[in-house]
């Protein structure tokens, strides 16, 4: 446990920041200022403009040959120009998503002792409850708590590690993650085709794959202009699929400008991760994004990343690698590198560039 770590020294009596932001807010109900440990040097946070990232109707992938070609091109254009896009008509029942958000809210509402059963400082732990950034190294703190765990492939060993409180958590999470995995492979097929590979290339490149669920909880913040829920970063996987509870906070860096991405009911947000940038040999770029916080509402997001097996060696797809722009690396080593860099951004990916 990190209660003695310098990164968690606190200026509020008897409050251990390693136990989470919700614990801080609950312990100091009249909190008027952001503790100094959370004050971040913000990059134009108040100047974030509006963004209309592309919205893609996935029904086109099931339509005529012409519709499919048009939709595949739209996905490829979105990956190349934005690295982010919304999807509608994705085929996931709204009830499956709403039940996932509800059970996550229940989990974060549990007593601290119950949540701390899953506390770990191991960035590769198959399940982990924590706060701030996903690193044990000293860093300025961020206004979020999180629950992370592996999903697909759904072995009994993995599922038994998931929370059993709330009692229905495992059933709800498994139903959601199964549907999200299928959706990610469908999108991955279109991504493969859009870049000139065969439809199954992305899925085959994953092997058994690794699916990581990141549930983020951002309580109301007394001074939202002084901190962030999550600093600028790119995702280490291939494709991330994001669901939110309707409270806005997602911002992306587009053309060196921070833009707010508005919530659209029933739509998911998809983004390119570092693995896809490497696989595409730089044609598709992972995009820095961050989470802002607000003074009045709790924001929750459920991000599901999809990457290759941890033991696999990753590099540009061979048909695209006449002149490789990235060095090969074992995926597990890349994840450890990326998760331990406290400055985040795309620093880890820069290290791999040839």
C-alpha positions as CSV (number, residue, x, y, z in Angstrom):
1,X,0.0,0.0,0.0
2,X,1.3,3.5,-0.9
3,X,0.2,5.5,2.2
4,X,3.9,6.2,3.0
5,X,4.9,7.1,-0.5
6,X,6.1,10.8,-1.0
7,X,3.6,11.1,-3.9
8,X,0.7,10.7,-1.4
9,X,1.8,13.0,1.4
10,X,-1.3,15.1,2.2
11,X,-2.1,18.5,3.5
12,X,-5.5,17.5,4.9
13,X,-5.5,15.9,8.3
14,X,-5.8,12.1,8.4
15,X,-6.5,11.8,4.7
16,X,-4.5,9.3,2.7
17,X,-4.6,10.2,-0.9
18,X,-3.6,6.7,-2.0
19,X,-7.1,5.6,-1.0
20,X,-8.8,7.7,-3.7
21,X,-10.4,11.0,-4.5
22,X,-13.8,9.8,-3.5
23,X,-12.4,9.0,-0.1
24,X,-10.9,12.5,0.1
25,X,-14.2,14.1,-0.9
26,X,-16.2,11.9,1.5
27,X,-13.7,12.6,4.4
28,X,-13.6,16.4,3.8
29,X,-17.3,17.2,2.9
30,X,-16.7,20.9,3.0
31,X,-13.6,20.8,0.8
32,X,-13.3,24.2,-0.8
33,X,-9.9,24.0,-2.5
34,X,-8.0,21.5,-4.5
35,X,-5.1,20.2,-2.3
36,X,-1.7,21.3,-3.6
37,X,-0.8,17.8,-4.6
38,X,-3.5,17.9,-7.3
39,X,-2.7,21.3,-8.8
40,X,-1.4,20.7,-12.3
41,X,0.3,23.0,-14.9
42,X,-2.6,23.0,-17.4
43,X,-2.1,23.5,-21.1
44,X,-4.9,25.8,-22.2
45,X,-7.5,23.9,-20.3
46,X,-9.9,26.8,-20.2
47,X,-9.5,27.4,-24.0
48,X,-10.7,24.0,-25.1
49,X,-13.0,24.5,-28.1
50,X,-15.8,22.3,-29.5
51,X,-15.0,19.3,-31.7
52,X,-17.2,17.5,-34.1
53,X,-15.2,14.3,-34.5
54,X,-16.6,12.1,-37.3
55,X,-19.7,10.0,-36.6
56,X,-19.8,6.7,-38.5
57,X,-22.8,4.6,-39.0
58,X,-21.6,1.0,-38.6
59,X,-24.8,-0.3,-40.2
60,X,-22.9,0.3,-43.5
61,X,-20.6,-2.6,-42.8
62,X,-23.6,-4.9,-43.0
63,X,-25.1,-3.3,-46.1
64,X,-24.4,-3.6,-49.8
65,X,-20.9,-3.9,-51.2
66,X,-21.0,-0.2,-52.0
67,X,-22.1,0.8,-48.5
68,X,-19.4,-1.3,-47.0
69,X,-16.7,0.3,-49.1
70,X,-18.0,3.7,-48.2
71,X,-18.0,2.9,-44.5
72,X,-14.6,1.3,-44.5
73,X,-13.2,4.4,-46.2
74,X,-14.9,6.7,-43.6
75,X,-13.3,4.7,-40.8
76,X,-9.9,4.9,-42.5
77,X,-10.2,8.6,-43.0
78,X,-11.2,9.1,-39.4
79,X,-8.2,7.1,-38.2
80,X,-5.9,9.0,-40.4
81,X,-7.2,12.5,-39.8
82,X,-8.6,12.4,-36.3
83,X,-7.6,9.2,-34.5
84,X,-11.1,9.5,-32.8
85,X,-14.6,8.9,-34.1
86,X,-18.1,8.2,-32.8
87,X,-20.0,5.1,-33.9
88,X,-23.8,4.7,-34.0
89,X,-25.8,1.6,-34.9
90,X,-23.1,-0.4,-33.3
91,X,-25.4,-3.3,-32.3
92,X,-24.9,-3.3,-28.6
93,X,-28.2,-3.2,-26.6
94,X,-28.5,0.0,-24.6
95,X,-29.5,-2.1,-21.6
96,X,-26.1,-3.9,-21.6
97,X,-24.4,-0.5,-21.5
98,X,-26.6,1.0,-18.8
99,X,-26.3,-2.0,-16.6
100,X,-22.5,-1.7,-16.9
101,X,-22.6,1.9,-15.8
102,X,-24.9,1.1,-12.9
103,X,-22.7,-1.7,-11.5
104,X,-19.6,0.5,-11.8
105,X,-21.4,3.2,-9.8
106,X,-22.3,0.6,-7.2
107,X,-18.7,-0.5,-7.0
108,X,-17.3,2.9,-6.4
109,X,-20.0,3.5,-3.8
110,X,-18.7,0.6,-1.7
111,X,-16.9,1.1,1.5
112,X,-13.2,1.9,1.2
113,X,-12.1,-1.4,2.7
114,X,-14.0,-3.4,0.0
115,X,-12.4,-1.4,-2.8
116,X,-9.0,-1.6,-1.3
117,X,-9.0,-5.4,-1.6
118,X,-8.0,-4.8,-5.2
119,X,-5.4,-2.1,-4.6
120,X,-2.1,-2.8,-6.3
121,X,1.0,-1.0,-7.5
122,X,1.8,-3.5,-10.2
123,X,0.9,-1.9,-13.6
124,X,0.4,-5.4,-15.1
125,X,-1.8,-6.7,-12.3
126,X,-4.9,-8.5,-13.9
127,X,-7.1,-6.5,-11.6
128,X,-6.3,-3.2,-9.9
129,X,-8.1,-0.5,-7.9
130,X,-6.3,2.8,-7.7
131,X,-6.3,6.5,-8.0
132,X,-4.6,9.2,-10.1
133,X,-2.2,7.8,-12.8
134,X,-1.7,4.1,-13.3
135,X,1.9,4.2,-11.8
136,X,3.5,3.9,-8.4
137,X,6.1,6.5,-9.2
138,X,5.9,10.0,-7.6
139,X,3.8,12.4,-9.6
140,X,1.3,15.2,-9.3
141,X,-2.0,13.6,-8.5
142,X,-5.1,13.5,-10.7
143,X,-8.7,13.8,-9.8
144,X,-9.9,10.2,-10.5
145,X,-10.3,6.8,-9.1
146,X,-10.2,3.7,-11.3
147,X,-10.9,0.0,-11.5
148,X,-9.0,-1.9,-14.2
149,X,-9.0,-5.6,-15.0
150,X,-8.5,-7.9,-17.9
151,X,-11.4,-9.2,-20.0
152,X,-11.1,-11.4,-23.1
153,X,-10.0,-14.1,-23.2
154,X,-12.5,-15.0,-20.5
155,X,-10.8,-17.8,-18.6
156,X,-12.2,-18.9,-15.3
157,X,-9.0,-17.8,-13.6
158,X,-9.4,-14.2,-14.9
159,X,-13.1,-13.9,-14.2
160,X,-12.7,-15.2,-10.6
161,X,-10.4,-12.2,-9.9
162,X,-13.1,-9.7,-10.8
163,X,-15.1,-8.1,-7.9
164,X,-17.8,-10.2,-6.4
165,X,-19.3,-7.2,-4.7
166,X,-21.7,-6.0,-6.1
167,X,-22.9,-9.6,-6.4
168,X,-23.9,-9.2,-10.1
169,X,-20.7,-7.4,-11.2
170,X,-19.1,-10.4,-12.9
171,X,-22.2,-11.3,-14.9
172,X,-22.8,-7.7,-16.0
173,X,-19.1,-7.1,-16.8
174,X,-18.7,-10.3,-18.8
175,X,-21.8,-9.6,-20.9
176,X,-20.6,-6.1,-21.7
177,X,-17.0,-7.1,-22.4
178,X,-18.1,-10.0,-24.7
179,X,-20.1,-7.6,-26.8
180,X,-17.4,-5.0,-26.9
181,X,-14.8,-7.5,-28.0
182,X,-17.0,-8.5,-30.9
183,X,-17.5,-4.9,-31.8
184,X,-13.8,-4.1,-31.6
185,X,-13.0,-7.0,-34.0
186,X,-15.7,-5.8,-36.4
187,X,-14.1,-2.3,-36.4
188,X,-10.7,-3.8,-36.6
189,X,-11.7,-5.7,-39.7
190,X,-12.7,-2.4,-41.4
191,X,-9.5,-0.7,-40.2
192,X,-7.5,-3.6,-41.8
193,X,-9.2,-3.2,-45.1
194,X,-8.9,0.6,-45.0
195,X,-5.1,0.3,-44.8
196,X,-4.8,-2.2,-47.6
197,X,-4.6,-5.4,-45.5
198,X,-7.1,-8.3,-45.5
199,X,-10.1,-8.0,-43.3
200,X,-8.8,-10.5,-40.7
201,X,-5.3,-9.0,-40.3
202,X,-6.0,-6.9,-37.2
203,X,-7.7,-9.7,-35.3
204,X,-5.0,-12.3,-36.3
205,X,-2.3,-9.8,-35.2
206,X,-3.7,-9.9,-31.6
207,X,-3.5,-13.7,-31.2
208,X,-5.6,-14.4,-28.2
209,X,-5.4,-10.7,-27.5
210,X,-5.7,-8.8,-24.3
211,X,-8.8,-6.7,-23.4
212,X,-8.4,-4.3,-20.6
213,X,-11.4,-2.6,-18.9
214,X,-10.7,0.8,-17.3
215,X,-13.6,2.1,-15.3
216,X,-12.9,5.8,-14.3
217,X,-14.7,7.7,-11.5
218,X,-14.3,11.5,-11.4
219,X,-16.0,13.1,-8.4
220,X,-17.1,16.8,-8.4
221,X,-14.1,19.0,-7.9
222,X,-14.1,22.3,-5.9
223,X,-11.6,24.0,-8.3
224,X,-11.9,22.2,-11.7
225,X,-9.7,24.8,-13.4
226,X,-6.7,23.7,-11.4
227,X,-6.5,20.0,-12.0
228,X,-7.5,17.2,-14.4
229,X,-9.1,13.8,-14.0
230,X,-6.5,12.4,-16.3
231,X,-3.6,14.1,-18.0
232,X,-2.8,14.0,-21.7
233,X,-1.9,10.5,-22.8
234,X,-2.3,8.0,-25.7
235,X,-3.6,4.5,-25.2
236,X,-1.1,1.6,-25.5
237,X,-3.5,-0.8,-27.3
238,X,-4.9,-1.0,-30.8
239,X,-8.5,0.2,-30.5
240,X,-10.3,1.7,-27.4
241,X,-14.1,1.8,-27.2
242,X,-15.4,4.4,-24.7
243,X,-18.8,4.7,-23.0
244,X,-19.7,7.6,-20.7
245,X,-22.5,8.4,-18.2
246,X,-23.5,11.6,-20.1
247,X,-21.3,14.0,-18.1
248,X,-18.8,15.5,-20.5
249,X,-15.1,15.8,-19.9
250,X,-13.3,14.1,-22.8
251,X,-10.8,16.4,-24.6
252,X,-8.6,15.5,-27.6
253,X,-5.5,17.2,-29.0
254,X,-6.2,17.9,-32.7
255,X,-3.8,20.1,-34.8
256,X,-2.1,21.1,-31.5
257,X,-5.4,22.4,-30.1
258,X,-7.4,20.9,-27.2
259,X,-10.9,20.3,-28.2
260,X,-13.9,19.1,-26.2
261,X,-15.7,16.0,-27.5
262,X,-19.4,16.3,-26.8
263,X,-21.4,13.3,-25.5
264,X,-23.9,11.8,-27.9
265,X,-26.5,9.5,-26.3
266,X,-26.3,5.8,-27.4
267,X,-23.0,6.4,-29.3
268,X,-19.6,5.1,-28.4
269,X,-16.3,6.8,-29.0
270,X,-13.5,4.9,-30.6
271,X,-9.9,5.9,-30.7
272,X,-6.6,4.7,-32.2
273,X,-4.0,3.4,-29.8
274,X,-0.2,3.1,-30.0
275,X,-0.3,-0.5,-31.1
276,X,-2.4,0.5,-34.2
277,X,0.0,3.3,-34.9
278,X,2.9,0.9,-34.9
279,X,1.0,-1.8,-36.8
280,X,0.0,0.7,-39.5
281,X,3.7,2.0,-39.7
282,X,2.5,5.4,-38.8
283,X,-0.4,5.9,-41.2
284,X,-2.9,6.0,-38.3
285,X,-1.8,8.0,-35.3
286,X,-2.7,7.5,-31.7
287,X,-4.0,10.8,-30.3
288,X,-3.3,12.4,-27.0
289,X,-6.5,12.9,-24.9
290,X,-7.3,13.8,-21.4
291,X,-10.2,14.1,-18.9
292,X,-11.4,17.4,-17.4
293,X,-13.5,17.5,-14.2
294,X,-16.3,19.7,-13.1
295,X,-17.7,21.2,-9.9
296,X,-21.1,19.8,-9.8
297,X,-21.4,16.3,-11.3
298,X,-19.6,12.9,-11.0
299,X,-18.4,11.8,-14.4
300,X,-17.9,8.1,-15.1
301,X,-16.4,6.5,-18.2
302,X,-15.8,2.9,-19.2
303,X,-12.9,2.5,-21.6
304,X,-12.1,-0.9,-23.1
305,X,-8.8,-1.3,-24.8
306,X,-7.9,-4.1,-27.2
307,X,-4.3,-5.1,-27.8
308,X,-2.2,-8.1,-28.6
309,X,-1.0,-10.9,-26.3
310,X,1.3,-9.5,-23.7
311,X,4.1,-11.9,-24.7
312,X,3.9,-11.1,-28.4
313,X,6.5,-9.0,-30.3
314,X,4.9,-6.0,-31.9
315,X,6.1,-4.0,-35.0
316,X,4.8,-2.7,-38.3
317,X,2.7,-5.1,-40.4
318,X,5.0,-6.8,-42.8
319,X,3.1,-5.7,-45.9
320,X,3.5,-2.1,-44.8
321,X,7.1,-2.2,-43.5
322,X,9.3,-1.7,-46.5
323,X,10.8,1.1,-44.4
324,X,9.8,0.5,-40.8
325,X,9.3,3.6,-38.7
326,X,9.1,1.8,-35.4
327,X,11.4,-0.7,-33.7
328,X,9.9,-4.0,-32.5
329,X,9.3,-4.6,-28.8
330,X,7.6,-7.2,-26.7
331,X,4.1,-5.8,-25.9
332,X,4.4,-6.4,-22.2
333,X,7.6,-4.4,-22.1
334,X,5.9,-1.6,-24.0
335,X,3.0,-1.5,-21.6
336,X,5.3,-1.3,-18.6
337,X,7.3,1.5,-20.3
338,X,4.2,3.5,-21.2
339,X,2.4,3.1,-17.9
340,X,5.4,4.1,-15.8
341,X,6.2,7.4,-17.6
342,X,4.7,10.1,-15.3
343,X,4.7,12.8,-18.0
344,X,2.6,10.6,-20.3
345,X,1.7,12.2,-23.6
346,X,3.3,10.0,-26.3
347,X,6.7,9.8,-24.8
348,X,6.9,5.9,-24.9
349,X,6.0,5.7,-28.6
350,X,8.7,8.3,-29.4
351,X,11.3,6.0,-27.9
352,X,10.4,3.3,-30.5
353,X,10.7,5.5,-33.6
354,X,13.5,4.6,-36.0
